[in-house]
């Protein structure tokens, strides 16, 4: 599912890159980092039907809800 989500994101306006990290203390815990040109590009993708469908599928197998945080690079 993560591969499909990344493939979908790569086709969206403003996508730059993504990386998936696994906790060394708890390999079941994952962090997916994506970089977008603007926050608006991210929000547009996050709210897209394809992304919403992926989120529905995630909710069926994950413990708890997906958490999101938006950061900017640098000291900004």
CHARMM internal coordinates of N, CA and C (Angstrom, degrees):
IC EDIT
DIST 1 N 1 CA 1.4578
DIST 1 CA 1 C 1.5277
ANGL 1 N 1 CA 1 C 110.87
DIST 1 C 2 N 1.3358
ANGL 1 CA 1 C 2 N 116.26
DIHE 1 N 1 CA 1 C 2 N -37.34
DIST 2 N 2 CA 1.4639
ANGL 1 C 2 N 2 CA 118.71
DIHE 1 CA 1 C 2 N 2 CA 178.64
DIST 2 CA 2 C 1.5257
ANGL 2 N 2 CA 2 C 111.26
DIHE 1 C 2 N 2 CA 2 C -64.72
DIST 2 C 3 N 1.3239
ANGL 2 CA 2 C 3 N 116.42
DIHE 2 N 2 CA 2 C 3 N -37.63
DIST 3 N 3 CA 1.4650
ANGL 2 C 3 N 3 CA 120.17
DIHE 2 CA 2 C 3 N 3 CA 177.98
DIST 3 CA 3 C 1.5247
ANGL 3 N 3 CA 3 C 109.98
DIHE 2 C 3 N 3 CA 3 C -64.19
DIST 3 C 4 N 1.3267
ANGL 3 CA 3 C 4 N 117.26
DIHE 3 N 3 CA 3 C 4 N -42.82
DIST 4 N 4 CA 1.4609
ANGL 3 C 4 N 4 CA 120.59
DIHE 3 CA 3 C 4 N 4 CA 178.37
DIST 4 CA 4 C 1.5254
ANGL 4 N 4 CA 4 C 110.88
DIHE 3 C 4 N 4 CA 4 C -64.41
DIST 4 C 5 N 1.3283
ANGL 4 CA 4 C 5 N 116.80
DIHE 4 N 4 CA 4 C 5 N -42.29
DIST 5 N 5 CA 1.4710
ANGL 4 C 5 N 5 CA 120.39
DIHE 4 CA 4 C 5 N 5 CA 178.74
DIST 5 CA 5 C 1.5191
ANGL 5 N 5 CA 5 C 110.59
DIHE 4 C 5 N 5 CA 5 C -61.77
DIST 5 C 6 N 1.3253
ANGL 5 CA 5 C 6 N 116.54
DIHE 5 N 5 CA 5 C 6 N -42.77
DIST 6 N 6 CA 1.4700
ANGL 5 C 6 N 6 CA 120.04
DIHE 5 CA 5 C 6 N 6 CA 179.44
DIST 6 CA 6 C 1.5229
ANGL 6 N 6 CA 6 C 110.42
DIHE 5 C 6 N 6 CA 6 C -65.02
DIST 6 C 7 N 1.3249
ANGL 6 CA 6 C 7 N 116.76
DIHE 6 N 6 CA 6 C 7 N -41.78
DIST 7 N 7 CA 1.4597
ANGL 6 C 7 N 7 CA 120.75
DIHE 6 CA 6 C 7 N 7 CA 178.16
DIST 7 CA 7 C 1.5264
ANGL 7 N 7 CA 7 C 110.95
DIHE 6 C 7 N 7 CA 7 C -60.57
DIST 7 C 8 N 1.3319
ANGL 7 CA 7 C 8 N 116.49
DIHE 7 N 7 CA 7 C 8 N -43.72
DIST 8 N 8 CA 1.4703
ANGL 7 C 8 N 8 CA 120.58
DIHE 7 CA 7 C 8 N 8 CA 177.28
DIST 8 CA 8 C 1.5222
ANGL 8 N 8 CA 8 C 110.70
DIHE 7 C 8 N 8 CA 8 C -61.94
DIST 8 C 9 N 1.3168
ANGL 8 CA 8 C 9 N 117.17
DIHE 8 N 8 CA 8 C 9 N -45.97
DIST 9 N 9 CA 1.4620
ANGL 8 C 9 N 9 CA 121.55
DIHE 8 CA 8 C 9 N 9 CA -177.36
DIST 9 CA 9 C 1.5220
ANGL 9 N 9 CA 9 C 111.48
DIHE 8 C 9 N 9 CA 9 C -62.75
DIST 9 C 10 N 1.3167
ANGL 9 CA 9 C 10 N 116.55
DIHE 9 N 9 CA 9 C 10 N -37.77
DIST 10 N 10 CA 1.4677
ANGL 9 C 10 N 10 CA 120.62
DIHE 9 CA 9 C 10 N 10 CA -177.02
DIST 10 CA 10 C 1.5217
ANGL 10 N 10 CA 10 C 112.23
DIHE 9 C 10 N 10 CA 10 C -61.01
DIST 10 C 11 N 1.3112
ANGL 10 CA 10 C 11 N 117.23
DIHE 10 N 10 CA 10 C 11 N -23.35
DIST 11 N 11 CA 1.4683
ANGL 10 C 11 N 11 CA 121.32
DIHE 10 CA 10 C 11 N 11 CA 179.83
DIST 11 CA 11 C 1.5265
ANGL 11 N 11 CA 11 C 112.84
DIHE 10 C 11 N 11 CA 11 C -88.13
DIST 11 C 12 N 1.3134
ANGL 11 CA 11 C 12 N 117.14
DIHE 11 N 11 CA 11 C 12 N -4.76
DIST 12 N 12 CA 1.4620
ANGL 11 C 12 N 12 CA 121.00
DIHE 11 CA 11 C 12 N 12 CA -174.76
DIST 12 CA 12 C 1.5334
ANGL 12 N 12 CA 12 C 112.15
DIHE 11 C 12 N 12 CA 12 C -90.31
DIST 12 C 13 N 1.3204
ANGL 12 CA 12 C 13 N 115.40
DIHE 12 N 12 CA 12 C 13 N 150.38
DIST 13 N 13 CA 1.4622
ANGL 12 C 13 N 13 CA 122.42
DIHE 12 CA 12 C 13 N 13 CA 177.64
DIST 13 CA 13 C 1.5258
ANGL 13 N 13 CA 13 C 109.88
DIHE 12 C 13 N 13 CA 13 C -59.28
DIST 13 C 14 N 1.3224
ANGL 13 CA 13 C 14 N 116.16
DIHE 13 N 13 CA 13 C 14 N 130.53
DIST 14 N 14 CA 1.4517
ANGL 13 C 14 N 14 CA 121.47
DIHE 13 CA 13 C 14 N 14 CA 173.68
DIST 14 CA 14 C 1.5171
ANGL 14 N 14 CA 14 C 115.94
DIHE 13 C 14 N 14 CA 14 C 90.76
DIST 14 C 15 N 1.3342
ANGL 14 CA 14 C 15 N 118.35
DIHE 14 N 14 CA 14 C 15 N -7.61
DIST 15 N 15 CA 1.4673
ANGL 14 C 15 N 15 CA 120.84
DIHE 14 CA 14 C 15 N 15 CA 179.86
DIST 15 CA 15 C 1.5194
ANGL 15 N 15 CA 15 C 109.75
DIHE 14 C 15 N 15 CA 15 C -65.85
DIST 15 C 16 N 1.3380
ANGL 15 CA 15 C 16 N 116.77
DIHE 15 N 15 CA 15 C 16 N 134.85
DIST 16 N 16 CA 1.4595
ANGL 15 C 16 N 16 CA 121.50
DIHE 15 CA 15 C 16 N 16 CA 177.06
DIST 16 CA 16 C 1.5291
ANGL 16 N 16 CA 16 C 110.62
DIHE 15 C 16 N 16 CA 16 C -113.27
DIST 16 C 17 N 1.3139
ANGL 16 CA 16 C 17 N 117.95
DIHE 16 N 16 CA 16 C 17 N -58.88
DIST 17 N 17 CA 1.4628
ANGL 16 C 17 N 17 CA 120.71
DIHE 16 CA 16 C 17 N 17 CA 177.78
DIST 17 CA 17 C 1.5168
ANGL 17 N 17 CA 17 C 110.16
DIHE 16 C 17 N 17 CA 17 C -163.65
DIST 17 C 18 N 1.3287
ANGL 17 CA 17 C 18 N 115.41
DIHE 17 N 17 CA 17 C 18 N 170.21
DIST 18 N 18 CA 1.4619
ANGL 17 C 18 N 18 CA 120.71
DIHE 17 CA 17 C 18 N 18 CA 174.18
DIST 18 CA 18 C 1.5187
ANGL 18 N 18 CA 18 C 109.32
DIHE 17 C 18 N 18 CA 18 C -147.29
DIST 18 C 19 N 1.3119
ANGL 18 CA 18 C 19 N 114.76
DIHE 18 N 18 CA 18 C 19 N 157.86
DIST 19 N 19 CA 1.4608
ANGL 18 C 19 N 19 CA 122.94
DIHE 18 CA 18 C 19 N 19 CA -179.70
DIST 19 CA 19 C 1.5205
ANGL 19 N 19 CA 19 C 107.58
DIHE 18 C 19 N 19 CA 19 C -145.44
DIST 19 C 20 N 1.3272
ANGL 19 CA 19 C 20 N 116.54
DIHE 19 N 19 CA 19 C 20 N 141.41
DIST 20 N 20 CA 1.4585
ANGL 19 C 20 N 20 CA 121.37
DIHE 19 CA 19 C 20 N 20 CA 176.75
DIST 20 CA 20 C 1.5197
ANGL 20 N 20 CA 20 C 108.11
DIHE 19 C 20 N 20 CA 20 C -112.18
DIST 20 C 21 N 1.3272
ANGL 20 CA 20 C 21 N 116.27
DIHE 20 N 20 CA 20 C 21 N 127.61
DIST 21 N 21 CA 1.4551
ANGL 20 C 21 N 21 CA 122.64
DIHE 20 CA 20 C 21 N 21 CA -178.80
DIST 21 CA 21 C 1.5199
ANGL 21 N 21 CA 21 C 109.44
DIHE 20 C 21 N 21 CA 21 C -115.83
DIST 21 C 22 N 1.3320
ANGL 21 CA 21 C 22 N 116.30
DIHE 21 N 21 CA 21 C 22 N 142.46
DIST 22 N 22 CA 1.4612
ANGL 21 C 22 N 22 CA 122.00
DIHE 21 CA 21 C 22 N 22 CA 175.97
DIST 22 CA 22 C 1.5228
ANGL 22 N 22 CA 22 C 108.15
DIHE 21 C 22 N 22 CA 22 C -115.54
DIST 22 C 23 N 1.3188
ANGL 22 CA 22 C 23 N 116.36
DIHE 22 N 22 CA 22 C 23 N 136.14
DIST 23 N 23 CA 1.4567
ANGL 22 C 23 N 23 CA 121.31
DIHE 22 CA 22 C 23 N 23 CA 177.76
DIST 23 CA 23 C 1.5248
ANGL 23 N 23 CA 23 C 109.65
DIHE 22 C 23 N 23 CA 23 C -62.96
DIST 23 C 24 N 1.3230
ANGL 23 CA 23 C 24 N 117.04
DIHE 23 N 23 CA 23 C 24 N 135.05
DIST 24 N 24 CA 1.4663
ANGL 23 C 24 N 24 CA 120.72
DIHE 23 CA 23 C 24 N 24 CA 177.32
DIST 24 CA 24 C 1.5223
ANGL 24 N 24 CA 24 C 110.90
DIHE 23 C 24 N 24 CA 24 C -73.64
DIST 24 C 25 N 1.3376
ANGL 24 CA 24 C 25 N 117.00
DIHE 24 N 24 CA 24 C 25 N -25.38
DIST 25 N 25 CA 1.4592
ANGL 24 C 25 N 25 CA 121.21
DIHE 24 CA 24 C 25 N 25 CA 178.75
DIST 25 CA 25 C 1.5214
ANGL 25 N 25 CA 25 C 113.00
DIHE 24 C 25 N 25 CA 25 C -87.74
DIST 25 C 26 N 1.3152
ANGL 25 CA 25 C 26 N 117.05
DIHE 25 N 25 CA 25 C 26 N -24.77
DIST 26 N 26 CA 1.4543
ANGL 25 C 26 N 26 CA 122.12
DIHE 25 CA 25 C 26 N 26 CA -179.50
DIST 26 CA 26 C 1.5303
ANGL 26 N 26 CA 26 C 108.14
DIHE 25 C 26 N 26 CA 26 C -144.11
DIST 26 C 27 N 1.3434
ANGL 26 CA 26 C 27 N 117.79
DIHE 26 N 26 CA 26 C 27 N 86.58
DIST 27 N 27 CA 1.4631
ANGL 26 C 27 N 27 CA 120.98
DIHE 26 CA 26 C 27 N 27 CA -175.40
DIST 27 CA 27 C 1.5282
ANGL 27 N 27 CA 27 C 114.67
DIHE 26 C 27 N 27 CA 27 C -57.14
DIST 27 C 28 N 1.3199
ANGL 27 CA 27 C 28 N 118.23
DIHE 27 N 27 CA 27 C 28 N -17.71
DIST 28 N 28 CA 1.4628
ANGL 27 C 28 N 28 CA 120.64
DIHE 27 CA 27 C 28 N 28 CA 177.37
DIST 28 CA 28 C 1.5309
ANGL 28 N 28 CA 28 C 111.59
DIHE 27 C 28 N 28 CA 28 C -76.11
DIST 28 C 29 N 1.3258
ANGL 28 CA 28 C 29 N 116.98
DIHE 28 N 28 CA 28 C 29 N -15.75
DIST 29 N 29 CA 1.4700
ANGL 28 C 29 N 29 CA 121.28
DIHE 28 CA 28 C 29 N 29 CA -179.55
DIST 29 CA 29 C 1.5235
ANGL 29 N 29 CA 29 C 109.08
DIHE 28 C 29 N 29 CA 29 C -89.61
DIST 29 C 30 N 1.3203
ANGL 29 CA 29 C 30 N 116.33
DIHE 29 N 29 CA 29 C 30 N 125.11
DIST 30 N 30 CA 1.4618
ANGL 29 C 30 N 30 CA 122.27
DIHE 29 CA 29 C 30 N 30 CA -177.47
DIST 30 CA 30 C 1.5232
ANGL 30 N 30 CA 30 C 110.88
DIHE 29 C 30 N 30 CA 30 C -121.91
DIST 30 C 31 N 1.3223
ANGL 30 CA 30 C 31 N 115.16
DIHE 30 N 30 CA 30 C 31 N 148.38
DIST 31 N 31 CA 1.4576
ANGL 30 C 31 N 31 CA 122.57
DIHE 30 CA 30 C 31 N 31 CA 171.12
DIST 31 CA 31 C 1.5240
ANGL 31 N 31 CA 31 C 106.45
DIHE 30 C 31 N 31 CA 31 C -125.30
DIST 31 C 32 N 1.3266
ANGL 31 CA 31 C 32 N 116.36
DIHE 31 N 31 CA 31 C 32 N 127.46
DIST 32 N 32 CA 1.4554
ANGL 31 C 32 N 32 CA 120.74
DIHE 31 CA 31 C 32 N 32 CA 176.41
DIST 32 CA 32 C 1.5238
ANGL 32 N 32 CA 32 C 106.79
DIHE 31 C 32 N 32 CA 32 C -110.03
DIST 32 C 33 N 1.3106
ANGL 32 CA 32 C 33 N 115.29
DIHE 32 N 32 CA 32 C 33 N 117.90
DIST 33 N 33 CA 1.4594
ANGL 32 C 33 N 33 CA 122.68
DIHE 32 CA 32 C 33 N 33 CA -179.75
DIST 33 CA 33 C 1.5146
ANGL 33 N 33 CA 33 C 108.02
DIHE 32 C 33 N 33 CA 33 C -104.04
DIST 33 C 34 N 1.3160
ANGL 33 CA 33 C 34 N 116.77
DIHE 33 N 33 CA 33 C 34 N 125.00
DIST 34 N 34 CA 1.4648
ANGL 33 C 34 N 34 CA 119.88
DIHE 33 CA 33 C 34 N 34 CA 174.84
DIST 34 CA 34 C 1.5129
ANGL 34 N 34 CA 34 C 108.90
DIHE 33 C 34 N 34 CA 34 C -125.56
DIST 34 C 35 N 1.3127
ANGL 34 CA 34 C 35 N 115.46
DIHE 34 N 34 CA 34 C 35 N 145.01
DIST 35 N 35 CA 1.4575
ANGL 34 C 35 N 35 CA 120.65
DIHE 34 CA 34 C 35 N 35 CA 178.23
DIST 35 CA 35 C 1.5245
ANGL 35 N 35 CA 35 C 108.44
DIHE 34 C 35 N 35 CA 35 C -115.36
DIST 35 C 36 N 1.3244
ANGL 35 CA 35 C 36 N 113.75
DIHE 35 N 35 CA 35 C 36 N 132.04
DIST 36 N 36 CA 1.4643
ANGL 35 C 36 N 36 CA 122.31
DIHE 35 CA 35 C 36 N 36 CA -179.44
DIST 36 CA 36 C 1.5130
ANGL 36 N 36 CA 36 C 108.72
DIHE 35 C 36 N 36 CA 36 C -125.24
DIST 36 C 37 N 1.3201
ANGL 36 CA 36 C 37 N 116.63
DIHE 36 N 36 CA 36 C 37 N 153.76
DIST 37 N 37 CA 1.4656
ANGL 36 C 37 N 37 CA 120.30
DIHE 36 CA 36 C 37 N 37 CA 179.08
DIST 37 CA 37 C 1.5186
ANGL 37 N 37 CA 37 C 111.42
DIHE 36 C 37 N 37 CA 37 C -62.69
DIST 37 C 38 N 1.3373
ANGL 37 CA 37 C 38 N 116.84
DIHE 37 N 37 CA 37 C 38 N -40.19
DIST 38 N 38 CA 1.4615
ANGL 37 C 38 N 38 CA 120.28
DIHE 37 CA 37 C 38 N 38 CA 178.93
DIST 38 CA 38 C 1.5212
ANGL 38 N 38 CA 38 C 109.79
DIHE 37 C 38 N 38 CA 38 C -138.25
DIST 38 C 39 N 1.3194
ANGL 38 CA 38 C 39 N 116.04
DIHE 38 N 38 CA 38 C 39 N 159.95
DIST 39 N 39 CA 1.4583
ANGL 38 C 39 N 39 CA 120.94
DIHE 38 CA 38 C 39 N 39 CA 174.87
DIST 39 CA 39 C 1.5254
ANGL 39 N 39 CA 39 C 110.17
DIHE 38 C 39 N 39 CA 39 C -62.11
DIST 39 C 40 N 1.3209
ANGL 39 CA 39 C 40 N 116.51
DIHE 39 N 39 CA 39 C 40 N -35.24
DIST 40 N 40 CA 1.4595
ANGL 39 C 40 N 40 CA 120.83
DIHE 39 CA 39 C 40 N 40 CA 179.74
DIST 40 CA 40 C 1.5285
ANGL 40 N 40 CA 40 C 111.38
DIHE 39 C 40 N 40 CA 40 C -64.37
DIST 40 C 41 N 1.3490
ANGL 40 CA 40 C 41 N 117.35
DIHE 40 N 40 CA 40 C 41 N -38.01
DIST 41 N 41 CA 1.4661
ANGL 40 C 41 N 41 CA 120.61
DIHE 40 CA 40 C 41 N 41 CA 176.40
DIST 41 CA 41 C 1.5260
ANGL 41 N 41 CA 41 C 110.03
DIHE 40 C 41 N 41 CA 41 C -61.39
DIST 41 C 42 N 1.3366
ANGL 41 CA 41 C 42 N 116.65
DIHE 41 N 41 CA 41 C 42 N -44.02
DIST 42 N 42 CA 1.4603
ANGL 41 C 42 N 42 CA 121.07
DIHE 41 CA 41 C 42 N 42 CA 178.54
DIST 42 CA 42 C 1.5278
ANGL 42 N 42 CA 42 C 110.63
DIHE 41 C 42 N 42 CA 42 C -61.98
DIST 42 C 43 N 1.3324
ANGL 42 CA 42 C 43 N 116.83
DIHE 42 N 42 CA 42 C 43 N -47.64
DIST 43 N 43 CA 1.4610
ANGL 42 C 43 N 43 CA 121.09
DIHE 42 CA 42 C 43 N 43 CA -178.56
DIST 43 CA 43 C 1.5254
ANGL 43 N 43 CA 43 C 110.96
DIHE 42 C 43 N 43 CA 43 C -60.68
DIST 43 C 44 N 1.3333
ANGL 43 CA 43 C 44 N 116.53
DIHE 43 N 43 CA 43 C 44 N -39.50
DIST 44 N 44 CA 1.4636
ANGL 43 C 44 N 44 CA 120.50
DIHE 43 CA 43 C 44 N 44 CA 178.86
DIST 44 CA 44 C 1.5240
ANGL 44 N 44 CA 44 C 110.22
DIHE 43 C 44 N 44 CA 44 C -61.87
DIST 44 C 45 N 1.3341
ANGL 44 CA 44 C 45 N 117.15
DIHE 44 N 44 CA 44 C 45 N -45.45
DIST 45 N 45 CA 1.4588
ANGL 44 C 45 N 45 CA 120.30
DIHE 44 CA 44 C 45 N 45 CA 178.09
DIST 45 CA 45 C 1.5293
ANGL 45 N 45 CA 45 C 111.01
DIHE 44 C 45 N 45 CA 45 C -67.06
DIST 45 C 46 N 1.3179
ANGL 45 CA 45 C 46 N 116.93
DIHE 45 N 45 CA 45 C 46 N -44.85
DIST 46 N 46 CA 1.4679
ANGL 45 C 46 N 46 CA 121.16
DIHE 45 CA 45 C 46 N 46 CA -178.59
DIST 46 CA 46 C 1.5293
ANGL 46 N 46 CA 46 C 111.23
DIHE 45 C 46 N 46 CA 46 C -56.33
DIST 46 C 47 N 1.3224
ANGL 46 CA 46 C 47 N 117.10
DIHE 46 N 46 CA 46 C 47 N -36.31
DIST 47 N 47 CA 1.4608
ANGL 46 C 47 N 47 CA 121.88
DIHE 46 CA 46 C 47 N 47 CA -177.13
DIST 47 CA 47 C 1.5280
ANGL 47 N 47 CA 47 C 113.99
DIHE 46 C 47 N 47 CA 47 C -92.68
DIST 47 C 48 N 1.3382
ANGL 47 CA 47 C 48 N 117.32
DIHE 47 N 47 CA 47 C 48 N 2.89
DIST 48 N 48 CA 1.4648
ANGL 47 C 48 N 48 CA 120.86
DIHE 47 CA 47 C 48 N 48 CA -178.15
DIST 48 CA 48 C 1.5281
ANGL 48 N 48 CA 48 C 110.94
DIHE 47 C 48 N 48 CA 48 C -71.89
DIST 48 C 49 N 1.3274
ANGL 48 CA 48 C 49 N 117.57
DIHE 48 N 48 CA 48 C 49 N 152.84
DIST 49 N 49 CA 1.4682
ANGL 48 C 49 N 49 CA 120.58
DIHE 48 CA 48 C 49 N 49 CA 178.66
DIST 49 CA 49 C 1.5333
ANGL 49 N 49 CA 49 C 113.09
DIHE 48 C 49 N 49 CA 49 C -56.99
DIST 49 C 50 N 1.3314
ANGL 49 CA 49 C 50 N 117.88
DIHE 49 N 49 CA 49 C 50 N -39.85
DIST 50 N 50 CA 1.4727
ANGL 49 C 50 N 50 CA 120.57
DIHE 49 CA 49 C 50 N 50 CA -179.82
DIST 50 CA 50 C 1.5216
ANGL 50 N 50 CA 50 C 110.67
DIHE 49 C 50 N 50 CA 50 C -63.36
DIST 50 C 51 N 1.3104
ANGL 50 CA 50 C 51 N 116.78
DIHE 50 N 50 CA 50 C 51 N -42.63
DIST 51 N 51 CA 1.4678
ANGL 50 C 51 N 51 CA 120.86
DIHE 50 CA 50 C 51 N 51 CA 179.70
DIST 51 CA 51 C 1.5244
ANGL 51 N 51 CA 51 C 110.56
DIHE 50 C 51 N 51 CA 51 C -67.98
DIST 51 C 52 N 1.3057
ANGL 51 CA 51 C 52 N 116.77
DIHE 51 N 51 CA 51 C 52 N -40.30
DIST 52 N 52 CA 1.4653
ANGL 51 C 52 N 52 CA 120.28
DIHE 51 CA 51 C 52 N 52 CA 178.87
DIST 52 CA 52 C 1.5294
ANGL 52 N 52 CA 52 C 110.99
DIHE 51 C 52 N 52 CA 52 C -62.74
DIST 52 C 53 N 1.3318
ANGL 52 CA 52 C 53 N 117.01
DIHE 52 N 52 CA 52 C 53 N -37.68
DIST 53 N 53 CA 1.4649
ANGL 52 C 53 N 53 CA 120.42
DIHE 52 CA 52 C 53 N 53 CA 177.68
DIST 53 CA 53 C 1.5267
ANGL 53 N 53 CA 53 C 110.29
DIHE 52 C 53 N 53 CA 53 C -65.79
DIST 53 C 54 N 1.3328
ANGL 53 CA 53 C 54 N 117.65
DIHE 53 N 53 CA 53 C 54 N -42.79
DIST 54 N 54 CA 1.4642
ANGL 53 C 54 N 54 CA 120.35
DIHE 53 CA 53 C 54 N 54 CA 176.13
DIST 54 CA 54 C 1.5283
ANGL 54 N 54 CA 54 C 110.55
DIHE 53 C 54 N 54 CA 54 C -60.79
DIST 54 C 55 N 1.3052
ANGL 54 CA 54 C 55 N 117.14
DIHE 54 N 54 CA 54 C 55 N -42.03
DIST 55 N 55 CA 1.4617
ANGL 54 C 55 N 55 CA 121.26
DIHE 54 CA 54 C 55 N 55 CA -179.75
DIST 55 CA 55 C 1.5335
ANGL 55 N 55 CA 55 C 110.68
DIHE 54 C 55 N 55 CA 55 C -61.88
DIST 55 C 56 N 1.3154
ANGL 55 CA 55 C 56 N 116.52
DIHE 55 N 55 CA 55 C 56 N -38.70
DIST 56 N 56 CA 1.4610
ANGL 55 C 56 N 56 CA 120.57
DIHE 55 CA 55 C 56 N 56 CA 177.20
DIST 56 CA 56 C 1.5410
ANGL 56 N 56 CA 56 C 110.28
DIHE 55 C 56 N 56 CA 56 C -62.02
DIST 56 C 57 N 1.3241
ANGL 56 CA 56 C 57 N 116.37
DIHE 56 N 56 CA 56 C 57 N -43.06
DIST 57 N 57 CA 1.4678
ANGL 56 C 57 N 57 CA 120.78
DIHE 56 CA 56 C 57 N 57 CA 178.91
DIST 57 CA 57 C 1.5306
ANGL 57 N 57 CA 57 C 110.75
DIHE 56 C 57 N 57 CA 57 C -65.31
DIST 57 C 58 N 1.3313
ANGL 57 CA 57 C 58 N 117.26
DIHE 57 N 57 CA 57 C 58 N -41.31
DIST 58 N 58 CA 1.4702
ANGL 57 C 58 N 58 CA 120.64
DIHE 57 CA 57 C 58 N 58 CA 178.39
DIST 58 CA 58 C 1.5263
ANGL 58 N 58 CA 58 C 110.18
DIHE 57 C 58 N 58 CA 58 C -59.16
DIST 58 C 59 N 1.3262
ANGL 58 CA 58 C 59 N 116.68
DIHE 58 N 58 CA 58 C 59 N -43.00
DIST 59 N 59 CA 1.4653
ANGL 58 C 59 N 59 CA 120.54
DIHE 58 CA 58 C 59 N 59 CA -175.07
DIST 59 CA 59 C 1.5278
ANGL 59 N 59 CA 59 C 112.16
DIHE 58 C 59 N 59 CA 59 C -62.05
DIST 59 C 60 N 1.3340
ANGL 59 CA 59 C 60 N 116.17
DIHE 59 N 59 CA 59 C 60 N -23.41
DIST 60 N 60 CA 1.4651
ANGL 59 C 60 N 60 CA 119.95
DIHE 59 CA 59 C 60 N 60 CA 179.33
DIST 60 CA 60 C 1.5240
ANGL 60 N 60 CA 60 C 112.59
DIHE 59 C 60 N 60 CA 60 C -74.08
DIST 60 C 61 N 1.3371
ANGL 60 CA 60 C 61 N 117.86
DIHE 60 N 60 CA 60 C 61 N -22.83
DIST 61 N 61 CA 1.4694
ANGL 60 C 61 N 61 CA 119.94
DIHE 60 CA 60 C 61 N 61 CA -175.37
DIST 61 CA 61 C 1.5244
ANGL 61 N 61 CA 61 C 114.19
DIHE 60 C 61 N 61 CA 61 C -118.13
DIST 61 C 62 N 1.3143
ANGL 61 CA 61 C 62 N 118.03
DIHE 61 N 61 CA 61 C 62 N -14.16
DIST 62 N 62 CA 1.4611
ANGL 61 C 62 N 62 CA 120.72
DIHE 61 CA 61 C 62 N 62 CA -176.76
DIST 62 CA 62 C 1.5230
ANGL 62 N 62 CA 62 C 111.98
DIHE 61 C 62 N 62 CA 62 C -90.30
DIST 62 C 63 N 1.3164
ANGL 62 CA 62 C 63 N 114.82
DIHE 62 N 62 CA 62 C 63 N 153.16
DIST 63 N 63 CA 1.4644
ANGL 62 C 63 N 63 CA 120.76
DIHE 62 CA 62 C 63 N 63 CA 172.24
DIST 63 CA 63 C 1.5252
ANGL 63 N 63 CA 63 C 107.33
DIHE 62 C 63 N 63 CA 63 C -88.92
DIST 63 C 64 N 1.2867
ANGL 63 CA 63 C 64 N 118.23
DIHE 63 N 63 CA 63 C 64 N 109.02
DIST 64 N 64 CA 1.4596
ANGL 63 C 64 N 64 CA 121.26
DIHE 63 CA 63 C 64 N 64 CA 179.83
DIST 64 CA 64 C 1.5189
ANGL 64 N 64 CA 64 C 111.93
DIHE 63 C 64 N 64 CA 64 C 88.81
DIST 64 C 65 N 1.3238
ANGL 64 CA 64 C 65 N 113.96
DIHE 64 N 64 CA 64 C 65 N 179.01
DIST 65 N 65 CA 1.4557
ANGL 64 C 65 N 65 CA 120.80
DIHE 64 CA 64 C 65 N 65 CA -177.10
DIST 65 CA 65 C 1.5184
ANGL 65 N 65 CA 65 C 111.59
DIHE 64 C 65 N 65 CA 65 C -88.37
DIST 65 C 66 N 1.3280
ANGL 65 CA 65 C 66 N 115.43
DIHE 65 N 65 CA 65 C 66 N 155.26
DIST 66 N 66 CA 1.4456
ANGL 65 C 66 N 66 CA 121.05
DIHE 65 CA 65 C 66 N 66 CA 173.59
DIST 66 CA 66 C 1.5206
ANGL 66 N 66 CA 66 C 108.34
DIHE 65 C 66 N 66 CA 66 C -68.61
DIST 66 C 67 N 1.3145
ANGL 66 CA 66 C 67 N 116.53
DIHE 66 N 66 CA 66 C 67 N 135.64
DIST 67 N 67 CA 1.4578
ANGL 66 C 67 N 67 CA 121.46
DIHE 66 CA 66 C 67 N 67 CA 177.83
DIST 67 CA 67 C 1.5286
ANGL 67 N 67 CA 67 C 108.78
DIHE 66 C 67 N 67 CA 67 C -106.97
DIST 67 C 68 N 1.3197
ANGL 67 CA 67 C 68 N 116.19
DIHE 67 N 67 CA 67 C 68 N 140.28
DIST 68 N 68 CA 1.4566
ANGL 67 C 68 N 68 CA 121.85
DIHE 67 CA 67 C 68 N 68 CA -179.59
DIST 68 CA 68 C 1.5349
ANGL 68 N 68 CA 68 C 109.14
DIHE 67 C 68 N 68 CA 68 C -123.27
DIST 68 C 69 N 1.3218
ANGL 68 CA 68 C 69 N 115.37
DIHE 68 N 68 CA 68 C 69 N 142.80
DIST 69 N 69 CA 1.4582
ANGL 68 C 69 N 69 CA 122.30
DIHE 68 CA 68 C 69 N 69 CA 169.31
DIST 69 CA 69 C 1.5136
ANGL 69 N 69 CA 69 C 107.21
DIHE 68 C 69 N 69 CA 69 C -140.49
DIST 69 C 70 N 1.3210
ANGL 69 CA 69 C 70 N 116.72
DIHE 69 N 69 CA 69 C 70 N 143.00
DIST 70 N 70 CA 1.4530
ANGL 69 C 70 N 70 CA 122.00
DIHE 69 CA 69 C 70 N 70 CA 179.10
DIST 70 CA 70 C 1.5204
ANGL 70 N 70 CA 70 C 108.05
DIHE 69 C 70 N 70 CA 70 C -111.52
DIST 70 C 71 N 1.3321
ANGL 70 CA 70 C 71 N 115.92
DIHE 70 N 70 CA 70 C 71 N 128.77
DIST 71 N 71 CA 1.4580
ANGL 70 C 71 N 71 CA 122.46
DIHE 70 CA 70 C 71 N 71 CA -179.59
DIST 71 CA 71 C 1.5245
ANGL 71 N 71 CA 71 C 109.44
DIHE 70 C 71 N 71 CA 71 C -124.09
DIST 71 C 72 N 1.3131
ANGL 71 CA 71 C 72 N 115.87
DIHE 71 N 71 CA 71 C 72 N 159.77
DIST 72 N 72 CA 1.4591
ANGL 71 C 72 N 72 CA 120.73
DIHE 71 CA 71 C 72 N 72 CA 170.30
DIST 72 CA 72 C 1.5218
ANGL 72 N 72 CA 72 C 107.62
DIHE 71 C 72 N 72 CA 72 C -114.21
DIST 72 C 73 N 1.3171
ANGL 72 CA 72 C 73 N 116.27
DIHE 72 N 72 CA 72 C 73 N 155.36
DIST 73 N 73 CA 1.4654
ANGL 72 C 73 N 73 CA 120.23
DIHE 72 CA 72 C 73 N 73 CA 179.97
DIST 73 CA 73 C 1.5227
ANGL 73 N 73 CA 73 C 109.56
DIHE 72 C 73 N 73 CA 73 C -79.92
DIST 73 C 74 N 1.3111
ANGL 73 CA 73 C 74 N 115.57
DIHE 73 N 73 CA 73 C 74 N 148.44
DIST 74 N 74 CA 1.4435
ANGL 73 C 74 N 74 CA 120.90
DIHE 73 CA 73 C 74 N 74 CA 176.37
DIST 74 CA 74 C 1.5234
ANGL 74 N 74 CA 74 C 112.76
DIHE 73 C 74 N 74 CA 74 C 81.41
DIST 74 C 75 N 1.2878
ANGL 74 CA 74 C 75 N 115.52
DIHE 74 N 74 CA 74 C 75 N -166.52
DIST 75 N 75 CA 1.4562
ANGL 74 C 75 N 75 CA 121.62
DIHE 74 CA 74 C 75 N 75 CA -175.76
DIST 75 CA 75 C 1.5154
ANGL 75 N 75 CA 75 C 112.18
DIHE 74 C 75 N 75 CA 75 C -89.03
DIST 75 C 76 N 1.3128
ANGL 75 CA 75 C 76 N 118.15
DIHE 75 N 75 CA 75 C 76 N -6.51
DIST 76 N 76 CA 1.3963
ANGL 75 C 76 N 76 CA 132.28
DIHE 75 CA 75 C 76 N 76 CA 179.85
DIST 76 CA 76 C 1.4094
ANGL 76 N 76 CA 76 C 128.05
DIHE 75 C 76 N 76 CA 76 C 3.82
END
COOR INIT
IC SEED 1 N 1 CA 1 C
IC BUILD
